[in-house]
Amino acid sequence: MIKVNELSKELLKKGMAHSSDEALKMAESYLQKDALPQKNPQTVQSDEKNDILIERLQRKLQNELSGMQERLNMVTHELQMVKDELKRLRAAPNPTKQESPQKIVQEEPKQEVNQRTGGLKPGDVNIGDYFNYGKK
């Protein structure tokens, strides 16, 4: 009975039977004849397609994994360089701070600028350039 159940589950997994009842009947008939079922041509094709898809996915994942490994190596190398630089900076003697004389900057008085006219004077702009009073 255990063999019948295992065989019927296997038939369902492989797609050779469409329902559990059909799988059970097929399993019993195969065990009575003492012959295992032959693969369906459709299942053979689907198995081949699945194998091809699995190989493609494995290659893709392998490429992604190798790319991530390269990036990880680069980051590790950069981190090591930063650590070395930090050690070098800590080991170097600190230069004494010399107080430099501060320059006294005198602020120049700023002239107030009218925001509306800016720095323009009435004579700077010709009104005739803006208004046209007829034919020229």
DSSP file (Angstrom, degrees, kcal/mol; ACC not computed):
  #  RESIDUE AA STRUCTURE BP1 BP2  ACC     N-H-->O    O-->H-N    N-H-->O    O-->H-N    TCO  KAPPA ALPHA  PHI   PSI    X-CA   Y-CA   Z-CA
    1    1 A M     >        0   0    0      0, 0.0     4,-2.0     0, 0.0     5,-0.2   0.000 360.0 360.0 360.0 -35.7    0.0    0.0    0.0
    2    2 A I  H  >  +     0   0    0      1,-0.2     4,-2.5     2,-0.2     5,-0.2   0.895 360.0  52.1 -65.4 -39.5    2.9    2.4    0.8
    3    3 A K  H  > S+     0   0    0      1,-0.2     4,-2.6     2,-0.2    -1,-0.2   0.881 107.5  52.7 -63.9 -37.3    4.3    1.8   -2.7
    4    4 A V  H  > S+     0   0    0      2,-0.2     4,-2.5     1,-0.2    -2,-0.2   0.925 110.8  46.6 -64.5 -44.7    1.0    2.6   -4.3
    5    5 A N  H  X S+     0   0    0     -4,-2.0     4,-2.3     2,-0.2    -2,-0.2   0.928 114.4  46.8 -63.8 -45.2    0.8    5.9   -2.4
    6    6 A E  H  X S+     0   0    0     -4,-2.5     4,-2.2     1,-0.2    -2,-0.2   0.921 114.2  47.6 -63.3 -43.4    4.3    6.9   -3.2
    7    7 A L  H  X S+     0   0    0     -4,-2.6     4,-2.4    -5,-0.2    -1,-0.2   0.893 111.1  50.6 -66.1 -39.7    3.9    6.0   -6.9
    8    8 A S  H  X S+     0   0    0     -4,-2.5     4,-2.0     2,-0.2    -1,-0.2   0.901 110.7  49.4 -66.8 -39.0    0.6    7.9   -7.1
    9    9 A K  H  X S+     0   0    0     -4,-2.3     4,-2.4     2,-0.2    -2,-0.2   0.911 111.6  49.6 -63.0 -41.2    2.2   11.0   -5.5
   10   10 A E  H  X S+     0   0    0     -4,-2.2     4,-2.4     1,-0.2     6,-0.2   0.893 108.4  52.4 -65.5 -39.7    5.1   10.7   -8.0
   11   11 A L  H  X>S+     0   0    0     -4,-2.4     5,-1.9     1,-0.2     6,-1.2   0.887 110.9  48.0 -63.9 -38.3    2.6   10.4  -10.9
   12   12 A L  H ><5S+     0   0    0     -4,-2.0     3,-0.6     2,-0.2    -2,-0.2   0.914 111.1  50.6 -66.7 -42.6    0.9   13.6   -9.8
   13   13 A K  H 3<5S+     0   0    0     -4,-2.4    -2,-0.2     1,-0.2    -1,-0.2   0.908 110.9  48.1 -61.6 -42.4    4.2   15.4   -9.4
   14   14 A K  H 3<5S-     0   0    0     -4,-2.4    -1,-0.2    -5,-0.2    -2,-0.2   0.604 112.4-119.7 -76.9 -10.9    5.3   14.5  -12.9
   15   15 A G  T <<5S+     0   0    0     -4,-0.7    -3,-0.2    -3,-0.6    -2,-0.1   0.675  78.4 123.6  83.3  16.2    2.0   15.5  -14.4
   16   16 A M  S   <S+     0   0    0     -5,-1.9     2,-0.4    -6,-0.2    -4,-0.2   0.696  73.3  43.9 -83.0 -19.2    1.2   12.1  -15.8
   17   17 A A        -     0   0    0     -6,-1.2    -2,-0.2    -9,-0.1    -1,-0.1  -0.964  66.0-155.5-126.0 145.6   -2.1   12.0  -13.9
   18   18 A H  S    S+     0   0    0     -2,-0.4     2,-0.3     1,-0.1    -1,-0.1   0.682  77.9  23.7 -94.2 -19.0   -4.6   14.8  -13.6
   19   19 A S  S  > S-     0   0    0      1,-0.1     4,-2.2     0, 0.0     5,-0.1  -0.922  78.8-111.9-140.4 166.2   -6.2   13.8  -10.3
   20   20 A S  H  > S+     0   0    0     -2,-0.3     4,-2.4     2,-0.2     5,-0.1   0.853 117.0  53.6 -69.4 -33.0   -5.4   11.8   -7.3
   21   21 A D  H  > S+     0   0    0      2,-0.2     4,-2.4     1,-0.2    -1,-0.2   0.934 110.1  46.8 -64.6 -45.0   -8.0    9.1   -8.2
   22   22 A E  H  > S+     0   0    0      1,-0.2     4,-2.5     2,-0.2    -2,-0.2   0.902 112.4  50.6 -62.8 -40.7   -6.5    8.8  -11.6
   23   23 A A  H  X S+     0   0    0     -4,-2.2     4,-2.5     2,-0.2    -1,-0.2   0.892 109.5  50.9 -64.6 -40.0   -3.0    8.6  -10.1
   24   24 A L  H  X S+     0   0    0     -4,-2.4     4,-2.4     2,-0.2    -2,-0.2   0.919 111.4  47.4 -63.9 -44.2   -4.1    5.9   -7.7
   25   25 A K  H  X S+     0   0    0     -4,-2.4     4,-2.3     1,-0.2    -2,-0.2   0.916 113.4  48.3 -63.5 -42.9   -5.6    3.8  -10.4
   26   26 A M  H  X S+     0   0    0     -4,-2.5     4,-2.3     1,-0.2    -2,-0.2   0.914 111.2  50.2 -64.5 -41.3   -2.6    4.1  -12.6
   27   27 A A  H  X S+     0   0    0     -4,-2.5     4,-2.3     2,-0.2    -2,-0.2   0.919 111.1  48.4 -64.0 -44.0   -0.3    3.2   -9.7
   28   28 A E  H  X S+     0   0    0     -4,-2.4     4,-2.1     1,-0.2    -1,-0.2   0.913 111.9  49.2 -62.8 -42.6   -2.3    0.1   -8.9
   29   29 A S  H  X S+     0   0    0     -4,-2.3     4,-1.9     1,-0.2    -1,-0.2   0.887 111.8  48.9 -65.9 -37.3   -2.3   -1.0  -12.5
   30   30 A Y  H  X>S+     0   0    0     -4,-2.3     5,-2.1     1,-0.2     4,-1.0   0.887 112.0  48.2 -69.1 -38.3    1.5   -0.5  -12.8
   31   31 A L  H  <5S+     0   0    0     -4,-2.3    -2,-0.2     2,-0.2    -1,-0.2   0.854 110.7  51.2 -72.1 -32.2    2.2   -2.4   -9.6
   32   32 A Q  H  <5S+     0   0    0     -4,-2.1    -2,-0.2     1,-0.2    -1,-0.2   0.899 115.8  41.2 -68.6 -39.3   -0.1   -5.3  -10.7
   33   33 A K  H  <5S-     0   0    0     -4,-1.9    -1,-0.2     2,-0.2    -2,-0.2   0.636 106.4-132.8 -79.9 -14.2    1.7   -5.5  -14.1
   34   34 A D  T  <5 +     0   0    0     -4,-1.0     2,-0.4     1,-0.2    -3,-0.2   0.862  68.5 115.9  61.6  38.2    5.0   -5.0  -12.3
   35   35 A A      < -     0   0    0     -5,-2.1    -1,-0.2    -6,-0.2    -2,-0.2  -1.000  62.1-131.2-136.6 136.8    6.0   -2.3  -14.9
   36   36 A L        -     0   0    0     -2,-0.4    -9,-0.0     1,-0.1     2,-0.0  -0.557  36.4 -96.4 -84.3 152.1    6.7    1.3  -14.3
   37   37 A P        -     0   0    0      0, 0.0     2,-0.3     0, 0.0    -1,-0.1  -0.330  33.4-123.1 -68.8 147.4    5.0    3.9  -16.5
   38   38 A Q        -     0   0    0      1,-0.1     2,-0.1    -3,-0.1    -3,-0.0  -0.626  36.4 -97.1 -85.7 149.4    6.9    5.3  -19.5
   39   39 A K        -     0   0    0     -2,-0.3    -1,-0.1     1,-0.1   -23,-0.0  -0.406  35.0-117.2 -70.8 142.2    7.3    9.1  -19.6
   40   40 A N     >  -     0   0    0      1,-0.1     4,-2.0    -2,-0.1     3,-0.2  -0.506  20.5-123.1 -72.0 142.3    4.9   11.0  -21.7
   41   41 A P  H  > S+     0   0    0      0, 0.0     4,-2.0     0, 0.0     5,-0.2   0.846 113.3  55.2 -59.2 -31.7    6.5   12.9  -24.6
   42   42 A Q  H  > S+     0   0    0      1,-0.2     4,-2.4     2,-0.2     5,-0.2   0.900 107.6  47.6 -67.7 -39.4    5.1   16.1  -23.3
   43   43 A T  H  > S+     0   0    0     -3,-0.2     4,-2.4     2,-0.2    -1,-0.2   0.847 108.8  54.8 -70.6 -32.2    6.7   15.6  -19.9
   44   44 A V  H  X S+     0   0    0     -4,-2.0     4,-2.2     2,-0.2    -2,-0.2   0.927 110.7  45.9 -63.9 -44.2   10.0   14.8  -21.5
   45   45 A Q  H  X S+     0   0    0     -4,-2.0     4,-2.6     2,-0.2    -2,-0.2   0.916 113.3  48.7 -64.7 -43.0    9.9   18.1  -23.4
   46   46 A S  H  X S+     0   0    0     -4,-2.4     4,-2.6     1,-0.2    -1,-0.2   0.870 110.0  52.4 -67.3 -34.2    8.9   20.0  -20.3
   47   47 A D  H  X S+     0   0    0     -4,-2.4     4,-2.4     2,-0.2    -1,-0.2   0.912 110.5  47.8 -64.4 -42.1   11.7   18.3  -18.3
   48   48 A E  H  X S+     0   0    0     -4,-2.2     4,-2.2     2,-0.2    -2,-0.2   0.912 112.7  48.5 -64.5 -42.3   14.2   19.4  -21.0
   49   49 A K  H  X S+     0   0    0     -4,-2.6     4,-2.7     1,-0.2    -2,-0.2   0.914 111.5  50.4 -63.2 -42.4   12.8   22.9  -21.0
   50   50 A N  H  X S+     0   0    0     -4,-2.6     4,-2.6     1,-0.2    -2,-0.2   0.903 109.2  51.3 -62.7 -40.9   13.0   23.0  -17.2
   51   51 A D  H  X S+     0   0    0     -4,-2.4     4,-2.3     2,-0.2    -1,-0.2   0.911 110.9  48.3 -62.4 -42.0   16.6   21.8  -17.3
   52   52 A I  H  X S+     0   0    0     -4,-2.2     4,-2.3     2,-0.2    -2,-0.2   0.924 112.7  48.3 -64.1 -44.5   17.5   24.5  -19.8
   53   53 A L  H  X S+     0   0    0     -4,-2.7     4,-2.6     1,-0.2    -2,-0.2   0.893 110.6  51.3 -63.1 -40.1   15.8   27.1  -17.6
   54   54 A I  H  X S+     0   0    0     -4,-2.6     4,-2.4     2,-0.2    -1,-0.2   0.916 109.7  49.8 -63.7 -42.8   17.6   25.9  -14.5
   55   55 A E  H  X S+     0   0    0     -4,-2.3     4,-2.4     2,-0.2    -2,-0.2   0.915 111.5  48.9 -62.3 -42.8   21.0   26.0  -16.3
   56   56 A R  H  X S+     0   0    0     -4,-2.3     4,-2.6     1,-0.2    -2,-0.2   0.929 112.2  47.9 -62.6 -45.4   20.3   29.6  -17.4
   57   57 A L  H  X S+     0   0    0     -4,-2.6     4,-2.7     1,-0.2     5,-0.2   0.884 110.6  52.0 -63.7 -38.2   19.2   30.7  -13.9
   58   58 A Q  H  X S+     0   0    0     -4,-2.4     4,-2.4     2,-0.2    -1,-0.2   0.918 111.2  46.9 -64.4 -42.6   22.3   29.0  -12.4
   59   59 A R  H  X S+     0   0    0     -4,-2.4     4,-2.5     2,-0.2    -2,-0.2   0.921 113.0  49.4 -63.7 -43.0   24.6   30.9  -14.8
   60   60 A K  H  X S+     0   0    0     -4,-2.6     4,-2.5     1,-0.2    -2,-0.2   0.933 113.1  46.0 -62.3 -46.4   22.8   34.2  -14.2
   61   61 A L  H  X S+     0   0    0     -4,-2.7     4,-2.6     1,-0.2    -1,-0.2   0.878 111.3  52.9 -64.0 -37.6   23.0   33.7  -10.4
   62   62 A Q  H  X S+     0   0    0     -4,-2.4     4,-2.4    -5,-0.2    -1,-0.2   0.911 109.9  48.2 -64.9 -41.4   26.7   32.7  -10.7
   63   63 A N  H  X S+     0   0    0     -4,-2.5     4,-2.3     2,-0.2    -2,-0.2   0.925 113.1  47.4 -63.9 -44.3   27.4   35.9  -12.7
   64   64 A E  H  X S+     0   0    0     -4,-2.5     4,-2.4     1,-0.2    -2,-0.2   0.906 112.0  50.7 -63.2 -40.8   25.6   38.0  -10.2
   65   65 A L  H  X S+     0   0    0     -4,-2.6     4,-2.2     1,-0.2    -2,-0.2   0.906 110.3  48.4 -64.2 -42.3   27.4   36.3   -7.3
   66   66 A S  H  X S+     0   0    0     -4,-2.4     4,-2.2     2,-0.2    -1,-0.2   0.886 111.3  51.2 -67.3 -36.7   30.8   36.9   -8.9
   67   67 A G  H  X S+     0   0    0     -4,-2.3     4,-2.3     2,-0.2    -2,-0.2   0.913 110.8  47.9 -64.2 -42.1   30.0   40.5   -9.5
   68   68 A M  H  X S+     0   0    0     -4,-2.4     4,-2.5     1,-0.2    -2,-0.2   0.882 109.9  53.3 -65.4 -37.0   29.0   41.0   -5.9
   69   69 A Q  H  X S+     0   0    0     -4,-2.2     4,-2.2     2,-0.2    -2,-0.2   0.903 108.7  49.4 -64.5 -41.0   32.2   39.2   -4.8
   70   70 A E  H  X S+     0   0    0     -4,-2.2     4,-2.3     2,-0.2    -2,-0.2   0.925 112.0  48.0 -63.5 -44.3   34.2   41.7   -6.9
   71   71 A R  H  X S+     0   0    0     -4,-2.3     4,-2.5     1,-0.2    -2,-0.2   0.898 110.9  51.5 -63.3 -39.5   32.4   44.7   -5.4
   72   72 A L  H  X S+     0   0    0     -4,-2.5     4,-2.4     1,-0.2    -1,-0.2   0.897 109.3  50.3 -63.9 -40.2   32.9   43.3   -1.9
   73   73 A N  H  X S+     0   0    0     -4,-2.2     4,-2.4     2,-0.2    -2,-0.2   0.899 110.6  49.7 -63.5 -40.8   36.6   42.9   -2.6
   74   74 A M  H  X S+     0   0    0     -4,-2.3     4,-2.6     2,-0.2    -2,-0.2   0.925 111.8  47.7 -64.3 -44.1   36.9   46.5   -3.8
   75   75 A V  H  X S+     0   0    0     -4,-2.5     4,-2.5     1,-0.2    -2,-0.2   0.901 111.8  50.5 -63.8 -40.3   35.1   47.8   -0.8
   76   76 A T  H  X S+     0   0    0     -4,-2.4     4,-2.2     2,-0.2    -1,-0.2   0.906 111.1  48.9 -63.3 -41.4   37.3   45.7    1.5
   77   77 A H  H  X S+     0   0    0     -4,-2.4     4,-2.1     2,-0.2    -2,-0.2   0.925 112.0  48.1 -64.1 -45.1   40.4   47.1   -0.3
   78   78 A E  H  X S+     0   0    0     -4,-2.6     4,-2.2     1,-0.2    -2,-0.2   0.895 110.8  51.8 -63.2 -39.6   39.2   50.7    0.0
   79   79 A L  H  X S+     0   0    0     -4,-2.5     4,-2.4     1,-0.2    -1,-0.2   0.901 108.7  50.5 -63.3 -41.0   38.4   50.1    3.7
   80   80 A Q  H  X S+     0   0    0     -4,-2.2     4,-2.5     2,-0.2    -1,-0.2   0.891 109.2  51.7 -63.9 -39.0   41.9   48.8    4.3
   81   81 A M  H  X S+     0   0    0     -4,-2.1     4,-2.4     2,-0.2    -2,-0.2   0.906 109.8  49.2 -63.7 -41.0   43.3   51.9    2.6
   82   82 A V  H  X S+     0   0    0     -4,-2.2     4,-2.4     2,-0.2    -2,-0.2   0.901 110.7  50.5 -65.6 -40.4   41.3   54.1    4.8
   83   83 A K  H  X S+     0   0    0     -4,-2.4     4,-2.5     2,-0.2    -2,-0.2   0.923 111.0  48.8 -62.2 -44.0   42.4   52.3    7.9
   84   84 A D  H  X S+     0   0    0     -4,-2.5     4,-2.3     1,-0.2    -2,-0.2   0.910 111.7  49.1 -61.9 -42.4   46.1   52.6    6.8
   85   85 A E  H  X S+     0   0    0     -4,-2.4     4,-2.3     1,-0.2    -1,-0.2   0.900 110.7  50.6 -64.1 -40.5   45.6   56.3    6.1
   86   86 A L  H  X S+     0   0    0     -4,-2.4     4,-2.1     2,-0.2    -2,-0.2   0.904 110.5  49.1 -64.6 -42.0   44.0   56.8    9.6
   87   87 A K  H  X S+     0   0    0     -4,-2.5     4,-2.1     1,-0.2    -2,-0.2   0.904 111.2  50.5 -62.5 -40.9   46.9   54.9   11.3
   88   88 A R  H  X S+     0   0    0     -4,-2.3     4,-1.5     1,-0.2    -2,-0.2   0.902 111.0  48.2 -64.9 -40.7   49.4   57.0    9.4
   89   89 A L  H  < S+     0   0    0     -4,-2.3    -1,-0.2     1,-0.2    -2,-0.2   0.869 112.0  49.0 -68.7 -35.8   47.6   60.2   10.4
   90   90 A R  H  < S+     0   0    0     -4,-2.1    -1,-0.2     1,-0.2    -2,-0.2   0.851 111.5  49.8 -70.7 -33.6   47.5   59.2   14.1
   91   91 A A  H  < S+     0   0    0     -4,-2.1    -1,-0.2    -5,-0.2    -2,-0.2   0.773  91.7  92.2 -77.1 -26.0   51.1   58.3   14.1
   92   92 A A  S  < S-     0   0    0     -4,-1.5     2,-0.1    -5,-0.2    -3,-0.0  -0.441  89.4-105.9 -69.8 140.6   52.3   61.6   12.6
   93   93 A P        -     0   0    0      0, 0.0    -1,-0.1     0, 0.0    -2,-0.1  -0.419  34.5-115.3 -67.2 140.8   53.2   64.2   15.1
   94   94 A N        -     0   0    0     -4,-0.1     2,-0.1    -2,-0.1     3,-0.1  -0.629  28.6-123.6 -76.8 127.0   50.6   66.9   15.4
   95   95 A P        -     0   0    0      0, 0.0     2,-0.2     0, 0.0    -1,-0.1  -0.453  30.6-107.9 -69.1 142.2   51.9   70.3   14.3
   96   96 A T        -     0   0    0     -2,-0.1     2,-0.5     1,-0.1     0, 0.0  -0.454  34.2-114.0 -71.1 142.6   51.6   72.9   17.0
   97   97 A K        -     0   0    0     -2,-0.2     2,-0.5    -3,-0.1    -1,-0.1  -0.648  27.9-155.4 -81.5 125.8   49.0   75.5   16.2
   98   98 A Q        -     0   0    0     -2,-0.5     2,-0.7    -3,-0.0    -1,-0.0  -0.864  16.5-127.9-101.4 131.4   50.4   78.9   15.6
   99   99 A E        -     0   0    0     -2,-0.5     3,-0.0     3,-0.0    -2,-0.0  -0.672  23.8-152.9 -80.2 119.1   48.2   81.8   16.2
  100  100 A S        -     0   0    0     -2,-0.7     2,-0.2     1,-0.1     3,-0.0  -0.694  28.1-100.7 -90.2 143.8   48.2   83.9   13.2
  101  101 A P        -     0   0    0      0, 0.0     2,-0.3     0, 0.0    -1,-0.1  -0.429  39.7-125.4 -64.4 130.9   47.5   87.6   13.6
  102  102 A Q        -     0   0    0     -2,-0.2     2,-0.3     1,-0.1    -3,-0.0  -0.595  19.5-124.4 -80.3 135.9   44.0   88.2   12.7
  103  103 A K        -     0   0    0     -2,-0.3     2,-0.8     1,-0.0    -1,-0.1  -0.607  17.5-133.1 -80.0 135.2   43.4   90.9   10.1
  104  104 A I        -     0   0    0     -2,-0.3     2,-0.6     2,-0.0    -1,-0.0  -0.805  21.1-160.2 -91.3 118.0   41.1   93.6   11.1
  105  105 A V        -     0   0    0     -2,-0.8     2,-0.5     2,-0.0    -2,-0.0  -0.865   6.5-145.8-102.9 123.3   38.7   94.2    8.4
  106  106 A Q        -     0   0    0     -2,-0.6     2,-0.4     1,-0.0    -2,-0.0  -0.744  17.8-128.3 -88.8 131.8   37.0   97.5    8.4
  107  107 A E        -     0   0    0     -2,-0.5    -1,-0.0     1,-0.0     3,-0.0  -0.632  17.4-135.8 -80.8 131.3   33.5   97.4    7.1
  108  108 A E        -     0   0    0     -2,-0.4     2,-0.2     1,-0.1    -1,-0.0  -0.661  29.3-105.2 -83.1 139.6   32.7   99.9    4.4
  109  109 A P        -     0   0    0      0, 0.0     2,-0.3     0, 0.0    -1,-0.1  -0.475  36.6-135.7 -66.6 129.9   29.5  101.7    4.8
  110  110 A K        -     0   0    0     -2,-0.2     2,-0.4     1,-0.0    -3,-0.0  -0.665  11.3-127.3 -89.5 139.9   27.0  100.3    2.3
  111  111 A Q        -     0   0    0     -2,-0.3     2,-0.3     1,-0.1    -1,-0.0  -0.679  27.9-112.5 -84.5 138.4   24.8  102.6    0.4
  112  112 A E        -     0   0    0     -2,-0.4     2,-0.5     1,-0.0    -1,-0.1  -0.532  31.3-152.7 -69.8 130.8   21.1  101.9    0.6
  113  113 A V        -     0   0    0     -2,-0.3     2,-0.5     6,-0.0     6,-0.1  -0.910  16.9-122.1-109.8 132.3   19.9  100.8   -2.8
  114  114 A N  B  >  -A  118   0A   0      4,-0.6     4,-2.3    -2,-0.5    -2,-0.0  -0.599  17.7-150.5 -71.4 123.7   16.3  101.3   -3.8
  115  115 A Q  T  4 S+     0   0    0     -2,-0.5    -1,-0.2     1,-0.2     4,-0.1   0.798  91.3  53.6 -67.7 -27.3   14.9   97.9   -4.5
  116  116 A R  T  4 S+     0   0    0      1,-0.2    -1,-0.2     2,-0.1    -2,-0.0   0.910 124.0  21.0 -77.1 -42.4   12.4   99.2   -7.0
  117  117 A T  T >4 S-     0   0    0      1,-0.3     3,-1.3     3,-0.1    -2,-0.2   0.593  90.2-157.2-103.1 -12.5   14.7  101.2   -9.2
  118  118 A G  B 3<  -A  114   0A   0     -4,-2.3    -4,-0.6     1,-0.2    -1,-0.3  -0.499  64.2 -30.4  71.1-139.5   18.0   99.5   -8.4
  119  119 A G  T 3  S+     0   0    0     -2,-0.2    -1,-0.2    -6,-0.1     2,-0.2   0.133 105.7 120.3 -98.8  19.9   21.0  101.6   -9.1
  120  120 A L    <   -     0   0    0     -3,-1.3    -3,-0.1     2,-0.0     0, 0.0  -0.566  49.0-151.4 -89.6 147.8   19.4  103.5  -12.0
  121  121 A K    >>  -     0   0    0     -2,-0.2     3,-1.7     1,-0.1     4,-0.6  -0.758  33.4-103.6-109.7 161.4   18.9  107.2  -12.1
  122  122 A P  G >4 S+     0   0    0      0, 0.0     3,-0.5     0, 0.0    -1,-0.1   0.806 120.2  53.0 -57.0 -30.9   16.1  108.9  -14.0
  123  123 A G  G 34 S+     0   0    0      1,-0.2    -3,-0.0     3,-0.1     0, 0.0   0.620  94.0  72.4 -81.2 -11.9   18.5  110.0  -16.8
  124  124 A D  G <4 S+     0   0    0     -3,-1.7     2,-0.5     1,-0.1    -1,-0.2   0.764  93.2  57.3 -73.7 -26.7   19.8  106.4  -17.4
  125  125 A V  S << S-     0   0    0     -4,-0.6     2,-0.6    -3,-0.5    -1,-0.1  -0.917  73.9-144.4-114.6 129.2   16.6  105.1  -19.0
  126  126 A N    >   -     0   0    0     -2,-0.5     3,-1.3     1,-0.1     4,-0.4  -0.813   5.2-153.7 -91.5 121.2   15.1  106.6  -22.1
  127  127 A I  G >> S+     0   0    0     -2,-0.6     4,-1.7     1,-0.3     3,-1.2   0.784  91.0  68.1 -65.8 -26.8   11.3  106.5  -21.9
  128  128 A G  G 34 S+     0   0    0      1,-0.3    -1,-0.3     2,-0.2     5,-0.1   0.755  90.7  63.1 -65.4 -23.5   11.0  106.5  -25.7
  129  129 A D  G <4 S+     0   0    0     -3,-1.3    -1,-0.3     1,-0.2    -2,-0.2   0.767 109.9  38.9 -70.8 -24.0   12.6  103.0  -25.8
  130  130 A Y  T <4 S+     0   0    0     -3,-1.2     2,-0.4    -4,-0.4    -2,-0.2   0.768 114.9  48.9 -98.1 -29.1    9.7  101.6  -23.8
  131  131 A F     <  -     0   0    0     -4,-1.7     2,-0.6     2,-0.0    -1,-0.2  -0.930  62.0-157.6-119.0 137.5    6.7  103.4  -25.3
  132  132 A N        -     0   0    0     -2,-0.4     2,-0.4    -3,-0.1     3,-0.1  -0.957   4.9-171.9-113.6 117.4    5.9  103.9  -29.0
  133  133 A Y        -     0   0    0     -2,-0.6     2,-0.3    -5,-0.1    -1,-0.0  -0.391  61.1 -53.5-105.3  53.8    3.6  106.8  -29.7
  134  134 A G  S    S-     0   0    0     -2,-0.4     2,-0.1     2,-0.0    -1,-0.1  -0.761  97.0  -7.7 117.0-162.3    2.9  106.2  -33.3
  135  135 A K              0   0    0     -2,-0.3    -2,-0.1     1,-0.1     0, 0.0  -0.431 360.0 360.0 -75.3 145.6    4.9  105.7  -36.4
  136  136 A K              0   0    0     -2,-0.1    -1,-0.1    -4,-0.0    -2,-0.0   0.356 360.0 360.0-112.0 360.0    8.7  106.1  -36.3
